Amino acid sequence: MTRHVMRLPDLGEGTVSAEVIAWKVKPGDVVREDSPLVEMSTDKAVVEVPSPVTGQVISITGNPGDVIAVGAELVVFEIEAKTASSAVSVPAAPAATTTPAKATAQTSSADSPKASVAVSAKVSASGAAVSSGRVMASPATRRRAFDAGIDLATVSGSGPQGRILALDVERARSGGPGITEIPVIGVRRLIAQRMAEAKRVAPHFAYVEEVDVTELETLRVTLNAQRPAGAASLTYLPFIVRALASVLKDFPQCNALYDEKRNVLLRHAAVHAGIATQTPDGLKVPVVRDVMTRDLEGLASEIRRVSEAAKMGRARRDELSGSTITVTSLGKLGGIVSTPILNLPEVAIIGVNKAVERVVVLDGKMVIRRMMNLSSSFDHRFIDGFDAAAMIQALKLKLESPAEIFG
């Protein structure tokens, strides 16, 4: 038998690190080549990392939420010597002592990637952990308890072999019942970081305009009535995305990305629309590329395809990047007004609110019309208020005269 050290590979597009989301294995498990080991999150997607060998897992590095550098040790296996010709090997340790201790160290590092050894654990020749009677906790957990004035001897540990975790300390401090700690990791942490960065870096300018979509609704209903049985109905979204792409020809400053490192604005001739999509993992923005080259049916189909792929976790990395402007909608939950946050490095985002029938004044008479608000945000560093308002007014005219959308 020999040891094989698996290091975190480059997960694509020059990734330098990745976050541990969930382990599929634990020390002691026997795995086969290509079986899943761990889910890792990059800045683009969650990736399942497979095993490069068949063997027994000796140790793992990192807990959910920990960030591992590319090239750093991820998993150590014990494998048959005959399969080790291409392995990165480390000297095998004595089976009776060091090997179980290594496994214990890795499975008990729940509070800190540096807390590699449970200070009160002893290992017998059979590999079983034997308590010395001292409190088992990492230095970080001990420090947290000290700062909170909590005696760890009074805390029940929920970790391996009764190890006290940070969660246990927080429960003791808060009284426990009714409070649930939810680690902010993976896509949710990435969303939080990007939203905070967008609001901190870009001075947002909001502009809201109401749009009379009565004629658009008539066209939509007519086209849906002509669709084959079982075909997905057309929503407002493909009409709005196509109309937006059309008006951006006259407002190229709104179809741009800001390269902060080079301090350069990149105006794009093609419109690649990001479709903000709610998924079980949080908000994702799959991309519909080259909007102007697609007819209504093709555009609607592509919006559905990339949105469903994002919801199901099947979207490719390239389908979640490269947008030049984003459209966000909560459909029937869209409310009256919203203040969407920019999808950096883009400089504009269009928010679609729900369409409702309202009494309005038209040609001096009160009539019932279907009205919908567009709530948009712009990066005021690069888009003046006048230009933002003019672009939305042009979009409004297209949507109120839908025959012009594909003209």
VENKA-V446972 format. One record per residue. RES is the residue in three letters. PHI is phi in degrees with one decimal (* if undefined). Layout:
RES&PHI  RES&PHI
//
This chain:
MET&*  THR&-145.9  ARG&-95.8  HIS&-125.0  VAL&-97.5  MET&-96.4  ARG&-104.9  LEU&-61.6  PRO&-80.9  ASP&-67.2  LEU&-90.1  GLY&119.8  GLU&54.4  GLY&70.4  THR&-57.7  VAL&-104.6  SER&-160.1  ALA&-150.1  GLU&-99.7  VAL&-72.3  ILE&-101.9  ALA&-158.4  TRP&-84.3  LYS&-96.9  VAL&-133.4  LYS&-142.0  PRO&-53.6  GLY&102.1  ASP&-69.8  VAL&-102.0  VAL&-122.1  ARG&-103.3  GLU&-56.0  ASP&76.7  SER&-76.2  PRO&-67.4  LEU&-105.7  VAL&-158.4  GLU&-96.5  MET&-119.4  SER&-108.8  THR&-101.7  ASP&-75.8  LYS&-116.2  ALA&-162.8  VAL&-91.8  VAL&-119.0  GLU&-91.9  VAL&-95.8  PRO&-89.7  SER&-78.0  PRO&-83.4  VAL&-141.3  THR&-100.6  GLY&172.2  GLN&-101.9  VAL&-74.1  ILE&-95.7  SER&-154.5  ILE&-128.9  THR&-115.8  GLY&97.0  ASN&-117.6  PRO&-51.1  GLY&102.1  ASP&-75.8  VAL&-103.2  ILE&-110.7  ALA&-77.7  VAL&-60.0  GLY&94.9  ALA&-80.1  GLU&-61.0  LEU&-113.5  VAL&-139.6  VAL&-112.8  PHE&-112.2  GLU&-110.4  ILE&-130.4  GLU&-63.9  ALA&-58.3  LYS&-70.6  THR&-98.4  ALA&-95.5  SER&-61.6  SER&-106.3  ALA&-80.9  VAL&-91.3  SER&-100.2  VAL&-127.1  PRO&-57.9  ALA&-71.3  ALA&-94.9  PRO&-56.4  ALA&-65.7  ALA&-77.8  THR&-125.8  THR&-64.1  THR&-59.7  PRO&-62.7  ALA&-63.4  LYS&-61.8  ALA&-63.3  THR&-62.1  ALA&-61.8  GLN&-72.9  THR&-78.9  SER&-108.4  SER&-95.0  ALA&-72.9  ASP&-98.6  SER&-156.1  PRO&-64.0  LYS&-89.5  ALA&-82.8  SER&-95.6  VAL&-133.8  ALA&-74.4  VAL&-64.6  SER&-104.8  ALA&-90.6  LYS&-118.4  VAL&-119.4  SER&-81.6  ALA&-63.5  SER&-84.7  GLY&95.0  ALA&-79.6  ALA&-80.0  VAL&-124.3  SER&-74.6  SER&-93.8  GLY&93.7  ARG&-88.0  VAL&-69.7  MET&-98.6  ALA&-164.9  SER&-76.3  PRO&-56.4  ALA&-64.8  THR&-68.3  ARG&-61.4  ARG&-64.5  ARG&-62.5  ALA&-65.9  PHE&-61.0  ASP&-62.7  ALA&-87.9  GLY&70.5  ILE&-107.8  ASP&-82.3  LEU&-62.5  ALA&-66.7  THR&-96.7  VAL&-104.4  SER&-87.3  GLY&-86.4  SER&-104.8  GLY&-85.3  PRO&-56.5  GLN&54.6  GLY&79.1  ARG&-61.3  ILE&-85.2  LEU&-102.6  ALA&-57.6  LEU&-60.8  ASP&-64.3  VAL&-65.0  GLU&-64.3  ARG&-63.0  ALA&-65.3  ARG&-71.1  SER&-91.3  GLY&94.0  GLY&89.2  PRO&-58.5  GLY&87.4  ILE&-121.3  THR&-120.4  GLU&-88.0  ILE&-120.4  PRO&-58.6  VAL&-90.3  ILE&-134.0  GLY&62.7  VAL&-60.9  ARG&-63.0  ARG&-66.2  LEU&-63.3  ILE&-61.1  ALA&-59.4  GLN&-64.6  ARG&-69.8  MET&-63.4  ALA&-63.0  GLU&-63.5  ALA&-61.5  LYS&-72.1  ARG&-75.8  VAL&-90.2  ALA&-100.7  PRO&-71.6  HIS&-77.7  PHE&-117.0  ALA&-100.2  TYR&-142.2  VAL&-122.0  GLU&-138.3  GLU&-91.1  VAL&-128.1  ASP&-85.5  VAL&-104.8  THR&-59.7  GLU&-68.5  LEU&-64.6  GLU&-64.5  THR&-61.6  LEU&-64.7  ARG&-61.4  VAL&-64.1  THR&-63.7  LEU&-65.6  ASN&-66.3  ALA&-67.5  GLN&-92.6  ARG&-78.5  PRO&-60.8  ALA&-59.1  GLY&88.5  ALA&-73.3  ALA&-66.2  SER&-73.0  LEU&-75.5  THR&-100.6  TYR&-70.0  LEU&-57.9  PRO&-63.1  PHE&-65.4  ILE&-66.4  VAL&-63.7  ARG&-68.0  ALA&-65.1  LEU&-61.9  ALA&-60.8  SER&-67.0  VAL&-76.2  LEU&-65.4  LYS&-59.6  ASP&-94.1  PHE&-133.0  PRO&-63.7  GLN&-66.3  CYS&-90.6  ASN&-108.8  ALA&-144.3  LEU&-122.2  TYR&-104.1  ASP&-89.3  GLU&-66.6  LYS&-63.4  ARG&-96.7  ASN&56.0  VAL&-133.4  LEU&-92.1  LEU&-108.9  ARG&-84.1  HIS&-106.9  ALA&-74.2  ALA&-81.6  VAL&-105.1  HIS&-112.5  ALA&-87.9  GLY&-80.1  ILE&-111.5  ALA&-60.2  THR&-131.1  GLN&-80.2  THR&-128.5  PRO&-58.6  ASP&-91.9  GLY&116.2  LEU&-75.1  LYS&-125.8  VAL&-127.1  PRO&-69.1  VAL&-118.0  VAL&-101.3  ARG&-90.6  ASP&51.4  VAL&-56.2  MET&-67.7  THR&-89.6  ARG&-109.7  ASP&-79.3  LEU&-60.0  GLU&-65.2  GLY&-65.6  LEU&-67.9  ALA&-61.9  SER&-64.3  GLU&-70.1  ILE&-60.0  ARG&-63.2  ARG&-63.5  VAL&-70.6  SER&-67.2  GLU&-65.7  ALA&-61.9  ALA&-66.4  LYS&-64.1  MET&-87.6  GLY&74.6  ARG&-106.0  ALA&-67.9  ARG&-73.4  ARG&-56.9  ASP&-70.8  GLU&-84.6  LEU&-113.4  SER&-150.5  GLY&99.3  SER&-72.5  THR&-109.2  ILE&-158.9  THR&-117.2  VAL&-114.6  THR&-125.7  SER&-149.1  LEU&-103.6  GLY&59.5  LYS&-67.9  LEU&-92.1  GLY&-67.0  GLY&64.6  ILE&-95.2  VAL&-141.2  SER&-137.8  THR&-127.7  PRO&-62.9  ILE&-95.2  LEU&-57.9  ASN&-95.6  LEU&-56.1  PRO&-89.8  GLU&-66.4  VAL&-115.4  ALA&-150.6  ILE&-143.5  ILE&-110.9  GLY&-102.4  VAL&-105.9  ASN&-94.2  LYS&-69.0  ALA&-95.7  VAL&-136.3  GLU&-81.5  ARG&-138.1  VAL&-83.7  VAL&-131.5  VAL&-95.8  LEU&-132.0  ASP&54.4  GLY&79.6  LYS&-123.3  MET&-83.5  VAL&-136.0  ILE&-96.2  ARG&-130.5  ARG&-89.8  MET&-118.2  MET&-146.0  ASN&-95.0  LEU&-106.6  SER&-110.0  SER&-123.8  SER&-127.7  PHE&-134.8  ASP&-82.1  HIS&-70.6  ARG&-67.7  PHE&-123.1  ILE&-123.2  ASP&-73.7  GLY&-57.3  PHE&-61.4  ASP&-66.6  ALA&-63.0  ALA&-63.9  ALA&-64.3  MET&-65.2  ILE&-66.9  GLN&-64.5  ALA&-65.4  LEU&-64.6  LYS&-58.6  LEU&-62.6  LYS&-63.4  LEU&-71.7  GLU&-80.2  SER&-126.0  PRO&-60.0  ALA&-64.3  GLU&-85.2  ILE&-61.5  PHE&-108.7  GLY&-79.5
//
